[in-house]
C-alpha cells in the first residue's frame, strides 16, 4: 500500500552534493533491505555491498551504516564492508578502516537475559541475543505487543536499562545505546566533520538519528508508512531508497 506521508520527497542526491559535502547515515532493515518476520529471513539484493562501496567513494568516504543489528550479524548478510558502521543501535562503532570508535558495548546482566528468555518461552515469542542487549520479537503476533512492551519496561526498570521499541520488537539496551549517539560520534571525526548529515531510516529507533542530524544542520528522511516527527523528507519504500541513492 502506498504511503500517505505528508512529507515531500527529498531533492536529488546530486543536488545536495553540489551544495557541499554530505554524510549519509543509512539504516539497514526496512531501508536498504525489506523487513522479514525474523531477522535471519531477509533478502539482500545481489550486488548491494559493491553498490554501497561505490556510494562511499562518491561521497569521499562520508557514508555510515547504522543498524539495530549487531555488526557480526550485519556481516553475515553484507560480507566484509569497508564502510563506517555502527551496530547494536549505535552502541558498537567502527570506522571504514576497521578501527573501533569508542568503547565496546556491554551485554545485558545475566538476570535480565534469564527473565527475557523465560518470558519468550512462556509466550511463544522469538528471543534474540545481541552483544549489546536482547530483543523480544512479536511481529507475527501483534496482539502481544502491549504486554511484551510492558514486560520489557519492567525488566529495564529493574536493571537500569533502556527499551527501544521498533517494528514488532521490544529491545533492551544499555543507556545511551542509540543511533543519535552514533551519529554524534562520527560527526566529530574525519571525514565526516563539517559535512551535512542526512539520516535515512524507517523505524521509531531512527528518530534519534534524525534528531541528531538536525543538531548538525542536517535532516532525516523517513522510509515507509510510519509517521515521523523528526524527518524533513520521505521515501515510499526500500526500492525508492535504492533509486534515490542510485544503488
N, C-alpha and C positions, 0 to 999 in steps of 0.2 A: 504494500500500500504506500502510495506516495506521501512524503512528509508534508505537513501543513505549517511548517515553521514560518513565523512572520519575518524571520531574519533574511536579509538578502544574501545572494551568492557572493563569494569573495572576488575581488578583482583578480585577473590572471596573475599567476606567479611571476611571469616575466615582467609585468608592470611593476610589481612590488620590488623586484630586484633592481630595476632601473632607478628606483628612488634611494637605494643604499643597501648595505649588507643586511641580510635576513637570516635568522636561525629558525629552522623548522624543528619543532618537538612533536613527534608522532606517537600516538597511542598505537597499540597493536591490534588486539581483538576488537572487532566492530569498526575499525578504522582502516587498517591495512588488510585484514582478513575478516571473513564473515564469522559471526558468533555461532558456536556449536553447543549442543546440550551439555557436553562435558569438555573440559579444556583440551583433552588429547584428541578430540574428534575434528578439529578444524582442518580446513583445506587451504594450503598455502599455494598460491599461483606459481606455476613454473617460472623461474627467472626472477622472482621477486628480490632475492638477495643481490643479484647482479644489478638490477634496476636501482636499488637503494644505494649501491656503491656509486653508480653514475650520478645519482642525485646529490650525494655527498660531494662529489667532485665539482658539480655545477655550483654548489654553494660554498666552495672553498673550505670544506670540512665542517661547515656550520649546520650539522644535522645530528639529531639525537633521537633515539627510540626510548620512550618512557612507558613501561608496561607494568601492569599488576603482576605479571608472571615473574617467577624467579628467572634470573639470567641463564641458568643451566637449562631450564625448561625452554626458554626462548631459543637457545642454541639448537635444541633438538629439531626445531621447525625451520630455522633460517640457516643453520650451519654457522661457521665462523664468520663473523662480521667485523670489519674494521671501521666501525661507526661508534661514536659516543653512545652510551646506553645506560639506562637506569632501570633496574628490575625491582620487584617486590614493592611496587607502588612508590618507587623513587628512593628506597632505602639503600639499595646496593648500586653504586655508580662507578662506571669505568669510562675512561677516555678511549678514543679510537685506537690508540696505541696499545691498549690492554692494561694501562696503568690504572690502579684503583684511585678513585677520588673520594677522600674521606674514609671513615672507619667502616669496617664490615658490619652488616646488620646482625642483631641478636635474634635468636628464635624465641618462642613463647616459653613461659615456665611450664615444667612438666605437668603440674596440676591443672593448668588451663587446657593443655593438649588432651589430657585424660577426660576432662569434662566435655570437651567438644566431640571427641571420638565417641564417647558414651551416648551423647545426645544424637549424633548421626546414626548410630546403631539402633537406638530406640525408635527413630522416626524415619528410617529407611532413606536417609539422605547420604550424599557423597561428601566425605570429608577429605580435603586436600591438604597435605602437609607442605609447608613452604619454609624456606630457610629463614624468613623473617617473621613468619606467623602461621596462621591456619585459616582455612576457608570452609564454610558450610554451604554447599550448593543445593539450591531448591528450584532451579529453573524448570525442571519437569513437574514440579508440584507447587505451583504458585500459591495455592491455598495455605501453604505452610509458611509463607513469607513473614507474616506478622509475628507468629510465635517464635520462629527461628531468630529473627532480629532481636526480639525481646530477650531471648536466652543469651544471645551473643553479647548484648549490652550488660547483662548480669555478670557474665564471666569477665568481661572487660573491666567493669567497675571493681570487681573483687581483686583483680591483679594489676590495676593501674595501666590498662591497655586502651587503645582506641579501636573503634569499629568503623570500617569502611563498607558501605552498602552499595553494591553495584547491581547489574542486571542478573537477578537470580542467584545472588551470592551475599553472604554475610561474612566478612573477613576481619579477623583480629590482628592488629599490628602494634608494634611499639609506638609510643608517642612521637610525633614528628615524621613518621614514615608516610610522606605524601608526595604527590607529583609536583606540587608547587615548590617544595623544598629542593627537589632535584633540579628544577629549572633555575632556581636562585643560585645553586652551587655551580652549575655550568656557566651561567651568565657572568660569573666573577673571574673567569679564566679565558685565555686564548684557545681557539679562535673566536669564541662567542662574544666576548666582552665588547660592548659598544654597538652591537647589532640590534636589530628589531626582532624580538621573539614572536613567533606565531605557534600557538599550541593547538593541535588538532586532535579531537577525541569525541567519543560517542557516549560516555557514561558519566554518572554523578562524580566518580572519583577524578575525572578530568577537569572538573570545575576548579580544583586547587591550582592546577597548572595554568588554566586560563586567567585566573585572578592574578597569579604571579606574573604572567606575561604582561598584563595591564600595568603592573608596577614598574616594568621596564619599558614602558611606552609601546608595548606591542598589543596583541589581541588574540582572541581564541576563535576557532572555527568548530562549531558543533556538527556532529555527523548523525544522521538518522532522525527519528521522530521525537526523541526526548526533548522536552523544553529545557533550555539552558538560560541561567540567569547571568552568566559571565561572558558568553560568546558574543562576538560582533557580527559574525557571518555564519552561514550554514551550507552544508553539502548533504545531498539526499542520502547517499549510501556509500559503501566501500568502492563501488565502481566509479562514482563521482569523485571520490578522493584520488583514486588512481589517475583519472583523467586530468584533474587539476594539477597533480604533481608531475604529469607526463611520464608515468612509470611504464 
